Amino acid sequence: MTARQIRKILCSTLTILWFAGLLAANHQIFSRVQVVNRSDADVQLGAERMDVYLPLLRGKSVAVVANHTSLIGRTHLVDTLRSRGVNIRQVFAPEHGFRGAGDAGEKIASGKDPQTGLPVVSLYGDNKKPTAAQLTGVDLVLFDIQDVGARFYTYISTLSYVMEACAEQKIPVVVLDRPNPNGHYFDGPVLEPKFASFVGMHPVPVVHGMTVGEYAQMVNGEGWLKAGVRCSLQVIPCVGWKHSEYYQITTPPSPNLKTMNAIYLYPSLCFFEGTPVSVGRGTPHPFEMFGLPGSKVGTYTFTPKSGPGSKQPLHQDKLCTGFNLQGFGSDFVRDSKRLYLYWLISLYEQSTNKEQFFNNFFDKLAGTDSLRKMIQAGKTEEEIRASWQPGLLKYGELRKKYLLYEE
């Protein structure tokens, strides 16, 4: 029996999850040595190390790049700094806005934060890079946002643009580091420059395995900013975390990543955003399920509805059929330390309209057109993964230069 025939059999029923469950059980028997979980209570975050970075802010006019995850305990970084007498001139806000309530892709308007009265400059929409005028009077820019370790999660793109603008204006940048919940591995195709966009700016794999501080050092050190400029960069590292430890985020980093299960599944499921397949936006559990109307694969059903964080979800008010993956990310995908392509390949093979399955966004998410072309050519997951290895080996050596934390 050929590999393609085997895949078709597995696709025909709930065997997709049954088969994955067997793999998970086997993996836990022979690969899982020790699980160490860390959370905010166990790790001293960069933002909490105020004795280290407050001296850098004294007497300075400071701009803060922050959102709702920029917390010290239960208090927002901005409130904490203001209580310490730091002169915060303005806030720069990424995708989803300063308070983290905007939809994915929704343009966020600049304005004034009602809670603090501070001016908020949106860096999502037409203005993704701070202008020289917006940086006028700023002596230092402080960046503190929780990331999830996927190249297409746009907070690191905002970081790159901030670094580039500050390099051009000779303004130093200080990054308050936070652990990466997907920082225990790196995987996927390395981005090819011609596919660079806001969902992937630099030649790193889909799962890059670095904190924002490590990523900033790589971008700066490798001269990836426009015209090779380098900014004056200082990273305030975390204390008490290493890459092999699983970090539990206590504040959802964006409206549609509500659980750790979703965060572990996100790098694999986000590819569906370049297809007709819903990933559960508009349900209580986005990125913990997938499906589409009329699907013959799977038995789980859900209906996306308009609501906070997803005002116009894909297939709104339509019954979708597919799979429920609640718990699967934490139980399998996390420990497998790899992107999971099986679902993507399977739904493509079962599609009755293969020519329309991939939209123009897919190659930007993948950072290459080779993933799409290999799936269309009927390549197996193993064959696709093998094509990534030369790029991943080269990236792995580069990554070592910029790591701040033990593997």
C-alpha positions as CSV (number, residue, x, y, z in Angstrom):
1,M,0.0,0.0,0.0
2,T,1.4,3.5,-0.9
3,A,1.7,6.4,1.5
4,R,-1.0,8.2,-0.4
5,Q,-3.4,5.4,0.0
6,I,-2.7,5.2,3.7
7,R,-3.4,8.9,4.1
8,K,-6.7,8.6,2.3
9,I,-7.8,5.8,4.6
10,L,-6.8,7.9,7.6
11,C,-8.7,10.9,6.3
12,S,-11.9,9.1,5.8
13,T,-12.9,9.0,9.5
14,L,-11.9,10.2,12.9
15,T,-8.8,8.2,12.4
16,I,-6.8,11.4,12.1
17,L,-7.1,12.0,15.8
18,W,-7.0,8.3,16.7
19,F,-3.7,7.9,14.8
20,A,-2.3,11.1,16.4
21,G,-3.4,9.8,19.8
22,L,-1.3,6.6,19.3
23,L,1.7,8.7,18.3
24,A,1.2,10.8,21.4
25,A,1.1,7.8,23.6
26,N,4.2,6.3,22.1
27,H,6.0,9.7,22.3
28,Q,5.2,10.0,26.0
29,I,6.6,6.5,26.6
30,F,10.0,6.8,24.9
31,S,10.6,10.6,24.5
32,R,9.2,12.5,27.4
33,V,11.9,12.6,30.0
34,Q,10.7,15.4,32.3
35,V,8.2,18.2,32.0
36,V,9.0,21.4,33.9
37,N,6.4,24.1,33.7
38,R,7.1,27.7,34.5
39,S,4.7,30.7,34.9
40,D,5.0,34.3,35.9
41,A,5.2,33.2,39.5
42,D,8.3,31.1,38.8
43,V,10.2,33.5,36.5
44,Q,11.5,37.0,37.1
45,L,10.4,38.8,33.9
46,G,12.5,41.5,32.3
47,A,9.9,44.0,33.3
48,E,10.2,43.0,36.9
49,R,13.9,43.7,37.0
50,M,13.3,47.4,37.6
51,D,16.6,47.9,39.5
52,V,18.4,47.0,36.2
53,Y,16.5,49.2,33.8
54,L,15.0,52.1,35.8
55,P,18.4,53.9,35.9
56,L,18.3,53.9,32.1
57,L,15.0,55.7,32.1
58,R,15.7,58.4,34.7
59,G,15.6,61.9,33.2
60,K,14.5,60.5,29.8
61,S,11.4,61.1,27.7
62,V,10.2,57.5,27.2
63,A,8.0,55.9,24.6
64,V,6.6,52.5,25.5
65,V,5.7,49.8,23.0
66,A,3.1,47.8,24.9
67,N,-0.3,46.1,25.0
68,H,-2.5,44.3,27.6
69,T,0.2,41.7,28.3
70,S,2.7,44.3,29.5
71,L,2.1,43.5,33.1
72,I,4.1,43.5,36.3
73,G,2.1,41.2,38.5
74,R,-1.5,42.5,38.0
75,T,-0.4,46.1,37.3
76,H,0.3,47.4,33.8
77,L,3.9,48.4,33.1
78,V,2.8,51.9,32.1
79,D,1.1,52.4,35.5
80,T,4.1,51.0,37.4
81,L,6.6,53.2,35.6
82,R,4.4,56.4,36.0
83,S,4.2,55.6,39.8
84,R,8.0,55.5,39.8
85,G,8.3,58.9,38.3
86,V,9.2,57.8,34.7
87,N,8.3,60.4,32.1
88,I,6.2,58.4,29.6
89,R,5.7,60.6,26.5
90,Q,3.4,58.2,24.6
91,V,2.5,54.6,23.9
92,F,3.0,52.7,20.6
93,A,0.4,50.0,20.2
94,P,0.7,46.8,18.0
95,E,-1.9,44.7,16.3
96,H,-5.1,44.3,18.5
97,G,-4.3,47.7,20.1
98,F,-3.0,48.9,23.5
99,R,-5.7,47.1,25.4
100,G,-5.7,44.0,23.2
101,A,-9.3,44.1,22.1
102,G,-9.0,44.5,18.3
103,D,-9.7,41.8,15.8
104,A,-7.0,40.1,13.8
105,G,-6.3,42.4,10.8
106,E,-8.5,45.2,12.2
107,K,-7.0,48.6,11.6
108,I,-6.3,50.2,15.0
109,A,-6.7,54.0,15.2
110,S,-4.4,56.2,17.1
111,G,-5.9,58.3,20.0
112,K,-5.8,58.7,23.7
113,D,-5.9,56.0,26.3
114,P,-8.9,56.8,28.5
115,Q,-7.3,55.2,31.6
116,T,-4.1,57.1,31.6
117,G,-4.7,60.0,29.2
118,L,-1.5,59.2,27.3
119,P,-1.4,59.5,23.6
120,V,-1.5,56.1,21.8
121,V,0.1,55.8,18.4
122,S,-1.1,52.8,16.5
123,L,1.5,50.7,14.7
124,Y,-1.1,48.5,12.9
125,G,-2.8,49.7,9.8
126,D,-1.3,52.2,7.4
127,N,1.3,53.2,10.0
128,K,3.4,50.1,10.9
129,K,6.7,51.9,11.5
130,P,7.0,55.0,13.8
131,T,7.7,58.1,11.8
132,A,10.4,60.6,12.6
133,A,7.7,63.0,13.7
134,Q,6.2,60.4,16.0
135,L,9.6,59.9,17.6
136,T,10.3,63.6,18.0
137,G,11.2,64.4,21.6
138,V,11.6,60.7,22.5
139,D,14.9,59.8,24.2
140,L,14.4,56.1,24.6
141,V,11.9,53.4,23.5
142,L,10.9,50.6,25.8
143,F,9.4,47.4,24.3
144,D,7.5,44.9,26.5
145,I,5.0,42.5,24.8
146,Q,4.4,38.8,25.3
147,D,5.1,36.8,22.1
148,V,4.2,33.2,21.2
149,G,7.2,32.3,19.1
150,A,5.6,32.1,15.6
151,R,7.0,34.1,12.7
152,F,3.6,35.2,11.5
153,Y,2.6,36.5,14.9
154,T,3.0,40.2,14.2
155,Y,4.3,41.6,17.5
156,I,7.9,40.7,16.4
157,S,7.3,42.5,13.1
158,T,6.3,45.6,15.1
159,L,9.5,45.2,17.1
160,S,11.6,45.1,13.9
161,Y,10.0,48.3,12.5
162,V,10.4,50.1,15.9
163,M,14.1,49.1,15.9
164,E,14.5,50.3,12.4
165,A,12.9,53.7,13.0
166,C,14.9,54.1,16.2
167,A,18.2,53.2,14.4
168,E,17.4,55.9,11.8
169,Q,16.7,58.5,14.5
170,K,19.6,57.3,16.8
171,I,17.2,56.5,19.7
172,P,18.1,53.5,21.9
173,V,15.7,50.6,22.3
174,V,15.4,48.6,25.5
175,V,13.6,45.2,25.3
176,L,12.1,43.8,28.5
177,D,12.2,40.1,27.8
178,R,9.6,37.5,28.4
179,P,9.8,33.7,27.9
180,N,8.6,32.1,24.7
181,P,5.9,29.5,25.3
182,N,7.0,27.8,22.0
183,G,10.6,28.4,22.7
184,H,11.5,24.8,23.3
185,Y,11.9,24.0,19.5
186,F,12.2,25.6,16.1
187,D,10.7,24.2,12.9
188,G,9.2,24.9,9.5
189,P,10.4,26.5,6.3
190,V,12.8,29.4,6.6
191,L,11.4,32.5,5.0
192,E,12.6,33.4,1.5
193,P,13.2,37.1,1.1
194,K,10.8,37.5,-1.8
195,F,7.9,36.4,0.4
196,A,8.7,38.9,3.2
197,S,5.6,40.7,4.5
198,F,4.3,41.9,7.9
199,V,3.5,38.3,8.7
200,G,7.1,37.3,8.1
201,M,9.9,39.9,7.7
202,H,13.1,38.0,8.2
203,P,14.7,34.6,7.2
204,V,13.7,32.6,10.2
205,P,11.5,29.4,10.3
206,V,7.8,29.5,11.2
207,V,8.6,28.5,14.7
208,H,11.8,30.5,15.5
209,G,12.5,29.2,19.1
210,M,13.6,32.6,20.5
211,T,12.3,35.2,22.9
212,V,11.7,38.7,21.6
213,G,15.0,39.7,23.2
214,E,16.9,37.0,21.4
215,Y,15.1,37.7,18.2
216,A,15.8,41.5,18.4
217,Q,19.5,40.7,18.9
218,M,19.5,38.4,15.8
219,V,17.7,41.0,13.6
220,N,20.1,43.7,14.8
221,G,23.3,41.6,14.7
222,E,22.6,40.1,11.2
223,G,21.9,43.5,9.7
224,W,18.4,42.6,8.7
225,L,17.0,46.1,9.3
226,K,16.5,48.4,6.2
227,A,19.8,49.4,4.6
228,G,21.6,47.3,7.2
229,V,21.1,50.0,10.0
230,R,21.7,48.8,13.5
231,C,20.0,50.3,16.5
232,S,21.4,50.9,20.0
233,L,19.8,47.8,21.6
234,Q,19.8,46.6,25.2
235,V,17.8,43.5,26.3
236,I,16.8,43.0,30.0
237,P,16.7,39.2,30.2
238,C,14.4,37.1,32.4
239,V,15.7,35.1,35.3
240,G,14.7,31.5,36.1
241,W,13.8,30.2,32.7
242,K,15.4,28.1,30.0
243,H,14.3,27.0,26.6
244,S,13.6,23.4,27.6
245,E,11.0,24.5,30.1
246,Y,7.4,25.0,29.2
247,Y,6.2,28.5,30.0
248,Q,2.5,29.0,30.9
249,I,1.1,32.3,29.8
250,T,-1.4,33.7,32.3
251,T,-2.8,36.6,30.1
252,P,-4.1,35.7,26.6
253,P,-1.7,37.4,24.2
254,S,-4.4,38.2,21.7
255,P,-8.2,37.8,21.5
256,N,-8.1,34.4,19.6
257,L,-5.3,32.7,21.6
258,K,-7.2,32.2,24.8
259,T,-5.5,29.0,26.1
260,M,-2.2,27.3,26.2
261,N,-3.6,24.6,24.1
262,A,-4.4,27.1,21.4
263,I,-0.9,28.6,21.7
264,Y,0.7,25.2,21.1
265,L,-1.6,24.5,18.1
266,Y,-1.3,28.0,16.6
267,P,1.9,27.5,14.5
268,S,0.3,24.4,12.8
269,L,-3.2,25.7,12.5
270,C,-2.4,29.2,11.3
271,F,-1.6,27.8,7.8
272,F,-5.4,27.2,7.4
273,E,-5.8,31.0,7.4
274,G,-4.5,30.8,3.8
275,T,-7.3,28.4,2.9
276,P,-11.1,28.1,3.1
277,V,-10.8,26.3,6.4
278,S,-12.0,27.9,9.6
279,V,-9.8,27.6,12.7
280,G,-12.7,28.4,15.0
281,R,-12.6,32.2,15.1
282,G,-16.0,33.3,16.3
283,T,-16.3,30.3,18.7
284,P,-15.4,30.1,22.4
285,H,-12.3,28.0,21.4
286,P,-10.4,29.6,18.4
287,F,-7.3,27.7,17.2
288,E,-8.6,24.6,19.0
289,M,-10.7,23.3,16.2
290,F,-10.9,23.4,12.4
291,G,-13.5,22.7,9.7
292,L,-15.6,24.2,6.9
293,P,-19.1,24.0,5.6
294,G,-20.0,20.8,3.8
295,S,-16.8,19.0,4.8
296,K,-16.9,15.2,4.6
297,V,-13.9,14.9,6.9
298,G,-14.6,14.7,10.7
299,T,-17.7,14.7,12.8
300,Y,-17.3,17.7,15.1
301,T,-19.5,20.7,14.2
302,F,-19.4,24.3,15.1
303,T,-20.9,27.6,13.9
304,P,-18.7,30.8,13.9
305,K,-20.6,33.8,15.3
306,S,-19.8,37.5,15.3
307,G,-18.5,38.7,18.7
308,P,-15.7,40.4,20.5
309,G,-12.3,39.7,18.9
310,S,-13.9,38.2,15.8
311,K,-16.5,40.5,14.4
312,Q,-16.6,38.9,10.9
313,P,-15.3,35.4,11.3
314,L,-14.8,33.1,8.3
315,H,-18.0,31.2,7.5
316,Q,-20.0,33.3,9.9
317,D,-23.3,31.7,10.9
318,K,-22.6,28.7,8.8
319,L,-22.3,25.1,10.2
320,C,-18.8,23.8,9.8
321,T,-17.7,20.2,10.1
322,G,-14.2,19.1,11.2
323,F,-12.3,18.3,14.3
324,N,-12.2,19.4,17.9
325,L,-8.6,19.6,19.1
326,Q,-9.1,20.8,22.7
327,G,-6.3,19.3,24.8
328,F,-4.5,18.0,21.7
329,G,-2.0,20.8,21.6
330,S,-1.0,20.4,25.2
331,D,-1.0,16.6,25.1
332,F,0.7,16.0,21.8
333,V,1.8,19.0,19.7
334,R,3.8,20.6,22.5
335,D,5.8,17.5,23.3
336,S,6.3,16.5,19.6
337,K,8.4,19.7,19.1
338,R,7.4,20.0,15.5
339,L,4.9,21.6,13.2
340,Y,2.0,19.3,12.4
341,L,1.1,19.2,8.7
342,Y,-1.1,16.2,8.6
343,W,-4.4,18.1,8.9
344,L,-3.4,20.6,6.2
345,I,-2.4,17.9,3.7
346,S,-5.4,15.7,4.5
347,L,-8.0,18.5,3.9
348,Y,-6.3,19.5,0.7
349,E,-6.5,15.9,-0.5
350,Q,-10.2,15.7,0.4
351,S,-11.0,19.0,-1.2
352,T,-13.4,19.0,-4.2
353,N,-12.0,22.4,-5.3
354,K,-8.3,22.0,-5.1
355,E,-7.6,24.9,-7.4
356,Q,-9.2,27.3,-4.9
357,F,-8.0,25.7,-1.7
358,F,-4.9,27.9,-1.3
359,N,-5.4,31.7,-1.4
360,N,-2.8,34.4,-2.0
361,F,-2.2,34.7,1.8
362,F,-0.9,31.1,2.2
363,D,2.6,31.7,0.7
364,K,3.1,34.7,2.9
365,L,2.3,32.7,6.0
366,A,4.6,29.9,4.8
367,G,7.3,32.4,3.8
368,T,7.8,30.3,0.6
369,D,5.8,28.8,-2.2
370,S,7.5,25.4,-1.9
371,L,5.1,24.2,0.9
372,R,2.1,24.8,-1.2
373,K,3.6,23.3,-4.3
374,M,4.8,20.2,-2.5
375,I,1.3,19.6,-1.1
376,Q,-0.2,20.1,-4.5
377,A,2.3,17.6,-5.9
378,G,1.2,15.0,-3.4
379,K,4.3,14.9,-1.3
380,T,4.1,13.3,2.1
381,E,4.7,15.2,5.3
382,E,8.0,13.4,5.7
383,E,9.1,14.5,2.3
384,I,8.1,18.1,3.0
385,R,9.9,18.1,6.4
386,A,13.0,16.7,4.7
387,S,13.1,19.7,2.4
388,W,13.3,22.1,5.4
389,Q,16.3,20.4,7.0
390,P,19.1,22.3,5.2
391,G,17.6,25.6,6.1
392,L,16.9,24.6,9.7
393,L,20.5,23.3,10.2
394,K,21.9,26.6,9.0
395,Y,19.4,28.6,11.1
396,G,20.1,26.5,14.2
397,E,23.8,27.5,14.0
398,L,22.9,31.1,13.6
399,R,20.4,31.0,16.5
400,K,23.1,29.8,18.9
401,K,24.9,33.1,18.5
402,Y,22.0,35.1,20.0
403,L,20.6,32.8,22.7
404,L,20.3,34.4,26.2
405,Y,19.0,31.3,27.9
406,E,20.1,27.8,28.4
407,E,18.7,25.2,26.0
